[in-house]
């Protein structure tokens, strides 16, 4: 099949539990961050974003936390469902246009029945 | 139904052949991007375009070429100079530096 990230770190969670996926970013000047979800063989799908003037942002079943002190970003998924199984990766950027986006390699989330 | 389309889904390239990947968007976004995705790595930028008739090289532009004759279209040509073209290619578009929205991708394989 078309696997994205054959050797990615994997997080396995039971269906219904909460998931926490972490991302360490590299540039202390980055001011905009995005989490994407990518299913096998498909393009990345936007989940949630956050700007550097915020510490936390909530969406539907998802929360992003930003800790600028240690350059750390996390994605929390509440009540994880089988459809959440995918590779999740973060992106950081600074500058006026998207040419400065830096994408992490991702974490594979596996939801166990 | 707005979005980004890429074609074909699979593309096979013979030795020494140039191939072109299509990317079209109807989101009225000014900026468009091409990325390459390899297993275990983050997306790497090949080329980007901020406006029509203008484009810039990204981090791994060697062996690739693009054009931006229309706002909606940003085709990528993988030339014979690209010695390791096997990868998953993703096109994206955005309004300036805001969220980039991705197409479904094209998987390029070498025969």
HADDOCK unambig.tbl for C-alpha pairs under 7 A between the chains (distance, minus, plus):
assign (segid A and resid 4 and name CA) (segid B and resid 39 and name CA) 5.38 0.50 0.50
assign (segid A and resid 5 and name CA) (segid B and resid 39 and name CA) 3.99 0.50 0.50
assign (segid A and resid 5 and name CA) (segid B and resid 40 and name CA) 3.93 0.50 0.50
assign (segid A and resid 5 and name CA) (segid B and resid 41 and name CA) 6.69 0.50 0.50
assign (segid A and resid 6 and name CA) (segid B and resid 39 and name CA) 5.42 0.50 0.50
assign (segid A and resid 6 and name CA) (segid B and resid 40 and name CA) 5.78 0.50 0.50
assign (segid A and resid 7 and name CA) (segid B and resid 40 and name CA) 5.39 0.50 0.50
assign (segid A and resid 8 and name CA) (segid B and resid 40 and name CA) 5.62 0.50 0.50
assign (segid A and resid 42 and name CA) (segid B and resid 104 and name CA) 5.08 0.50 0.50
assign (segid A and resid 42 and name CA) (segid B and resid 105 and name CA) 6.32 0.50 0.50
assign (segid A and resid 43 and name CA) (segid B and resid 90 and name CA) 6.80 0.50 0.50
assign (segid A and resid 43 and name CA) (segid B and resid 102 and name CA) 5.79 0.50 0.50
assign (segid A and resid 43 and name CA) (segid B and resid 103 and name CA) 5.57 0.50 0.50
assign (segid A and resid 43 and name CA) (segid B and resid 104 and name CA) 4.22 0.50 0.50
assign (segid A and resid 43 and name CA) (segid B and resid 105 and name CA) 5.53 0.50 0.50
assign (segid A and resid 44 and name CA) (segid B and resid 102 and name CA) 5.98 0.50 0.50
assign (segid A and resid 45 and name CA) (segid B and resid 102 and name CA) 6.93 0.50 0.50
assign (segid A and resid 46 and name CA) (segid B and resid 101 and name CA) 6.97 0.50 0.50
assign (segid A and resid 96 and name CA) (segid B and resid 96 and name CA) 6.39 0.50 0.50
assign (segid A and resid 96 and name CA) (segid B and resid 97 and name CA) 5.50 0.50 0.50
assign (segid A and resid 97 and name CA) (segid B and resid 96 and name CA) 4.74 0.50 0.50
assign (segid A and resid 97 and name CA) (segid B and resid 97 and name CA) 4.07 0.50 0.50
assign (segid A and resid 98 and name CA) (segid B and resid 96 and name CA) 6.40 0.50 0.50
assign (segid A and resid 98 and name CA) (segid B and resid 97 and name CA) 4.38 0.50 0.50
assign (segid A and resid 99 and name CA) (segid B and resid 48 and name CA) 6.68 0.50 0.50
assign (segid A and resid 103 and name CA) (segid B and resid 42 and name CA) 5.12 0.50 0.50
assign (segid A and resid 103 and name CA) (segid B and resid 43 and name CA) 5.71 0.50 0.50
assign (segid A and resid 104 and name CA) (segid B and resid 42 and name CA) 4.89 0.50 0.50
assign (segid A and resid 105 and name CA) (segid B and resid 40 and name CA) 5.90 0.50 0.50
assign (segid A and resid 105 and name CA) (segid B and resid 41 and name CA) 4.63 0.50 0.50
assign (segid A and resid 105 and name CA) (segid B and resid 42 and name CA) 3.93 0.50 0.50
